[in-house]
Amino acid sequence: MKKNIGTVNSMVRITGGLTLLAYSIAKMSKEKPSGTQLLVSMMGAQKVAEGIIHYCPLIDAFDLENTKIAQ
């Protein structure tokens, strides 16, 4: 698996993912967990994982590597 996102993009994904995780966990600790909160926590975990491994499957699937989005 080759890296297809840069360092800054990776840091933004990690920060955003941890924010989503913290928000959803805080909401689930106060209320009964709903499907939406579980979905948000899974999305946050996915963004953290993408940032750590520097690989985004959507960028790879749509061949966006050589566009301005990936640079």
JONOR-V821645 format. One line per field, one symbol per residue. phi: phi as a letter, one per 30 degrees, with the letter a starting at -180 (. if undefined). Layout:
phi=???
This chain:
phi=.cdbbdddeddddddddddddddddddddcbddcddddddddddddddddddchbcdddddchcdccdddc
